[in-house]
Amino acid sequence: MFRSSLGTVQFLTAAVLIAATCELVCPALAHVTLEQREATVGAPYKAILQVPHGCKGSATTALRVRIPEGVIDIKPMPKPGWTIKIIKGKYAKPHDLYHAQVNEGVTELDWTGGNLPDDYYDEFVFQSFLATDLQPGQTIYFPVVQQCEKGIHRWIEIPTPGSDYPEPAPGLKLVSKP
């Protein structure tokens, strides 16, 4: 009897751990996310946007990302079969970049013309620099719009503590230099 109870307890413990892990990991698999979700202020940052699916079976044909304030010196990686449109604008305030001040730069990237079937996964990449005036401990968000042959996902919701959003924007936690 004791052995049977112990086996049940172990089984239930394992089931709870699996469920908790899936709760943390499975939602992330359903969204456009950043591969590196933590980066150092005042340092380069390579953003890798992971796209795990299309829109209810429909292929992804465009991906737009809005660049948050303080993420500067943007350089997207060319992607075969896709066209990259770089949208530039003025920053809310000047930022220091390698002994110079920059007042404007890339504010949005738009990959179009490709075809990423729903059954496939892909990544969209750009290099950047995290301005020295960003605050360690904060999280900044990269709102993304994923357009498909049929349908659209707007990964633009900015999460707040204790809230659950079906289409959250990819977040990057800022840390100070070691």
N, C-alpha and C positions, 0 to 999 in steps of 0.2 A: 504494500500500500504506500509506504514512504517513497519507494522508487518511482512509482507511478505519479505521485504528487510532485516530486522533484522534476520529473520529465515534463509535466504540464507547466510548471513554473518556468522552466527553461524555455519551453516552446513559446509561452506567452511573452516572456521577456524578449526573445528574439523577434517575435511578431511586432511588438511595440517599437523596438529599435529600427526594424525595417520600415515601418510606417512613418516613424519620425524622420528617418533619412530621406524617404521618398518625399515627404512634405517639404523638406529643405531643398532637395535636389530636383525632383520631378518638375515643379513649376518653372525652375530656371531653364529646363530643357525645352519648354514650350514657348519661350520668349526669345527675342533678339537680346543678346547679352554681350558684355565685354569679357574677353578671356582673362585679362588681368583686371581685377576689381579693386586694386589698391595701388597707389603710385605716390611718389615723392614730389612734394612741392619744390619748385626751383630746379627741376630736372627734366630731361627728355622723357616722353611717354609714347610708346607704340600702342595705339588702340587697335584691337582686333575685334570687330563686331561679328559675332557668330550668329548665323541665320540657319536654324535647324529645320525649318519647314516653310511651306507656302501658305496659302489661304484656303483652307478646307479642300485640299486636293489640287488646287490651282497653282501653277508655277509662279515664282517671284520674277517680276520683270523690271523693277526699279526699287532702289533703296535710298532714302534721303535721311541725312543726319544733321541736326542743328548742333553747332559747336557752342558749348557753354562759355560764358565770359571767363577770361583768364587762361583759356587753353589757346595757345598761340603758335605761330610758326608751323602751320599745318601743311603737310605734304602727303597727298594720297598716293597709294601704290597702284600703278596701272593694273587693270584686270582684263585679261583677254576676253573679247566678246562684249565688253561693257564700255560705255562712254562715261567719262567723269566730267561733270560740270562743277566748277569751283565758284561759289558765290562769295564775294568779298563785301565788307562793310566796315563802318567805324565801330570801334570798341566804346564801351560806356566810359572808360577812363584809359589813360596810357599805361602800358606795361613795360617793364624792363626786360630786354632780351639781349644778352651778351653785350653789356655796356652801351646799349642804345635804347631809346624809347620808341615803342611802336604804338600808333594810334588807330590803326586799322589792319585788317587781315581777313582770313577766311572765317566766315560765319556759318557756312553750310556746305556740305558735299552732297552731290546727287549722282548716283550710279544709275544709268539707264541703258536700255537696248539689249540687255542680256536675257537669259532664260535659265532660271534655276528651278528644275522640276521639284515638286513637293516631296518626292522620295529621296532627295539629296540634301546634303548639308554643304554650306560654303562659308567663307570668311571675307569680310571687306576691311581693308587695312589702311591706316594712315599714321604718319609720324607727327608728333607735336612736341610742344614744350609747355610745362605747367608753370605759369608765372609765379614769381616769388611772393606776390601779394595775396595769393590764395591762402586760405586758413587750414592748417593741419587739423584733422579731426572732423572736418565737414565732408559731406558727400556731394559731388556735383553730378548732374544728369545730362545725358546725351539723348534727347528725344529723337526717335526714329520713326519714319513712315515707310512701311513695307507695302509696295503696290504689287498686285498679282494680276494674272490674266483675267481672273474673276474674283474681285474682292480686294480688300485692303485691311491691313492691321496698322493701327496707330499706337506705337509703343511710346506714348508721350506722358503718361500719368506719373507725377512726382509723388512717390510714396511718403507717407507720414507714419510715425511710430504707431503700431497697433492696428494699422489699416491694411486691407487686402485689396489690391487693384488687379483687374484681369489683364491689363495691358500696360505694365510699368515701363518707364524709360530705363535704359541701362544706366547703372550708377557706378561711380568711381569714388572710393574713399581716399581722401588725401591724408598723407602722413608726412612728418617732418624728416629732414635728413638725419641719417643715423650718426 
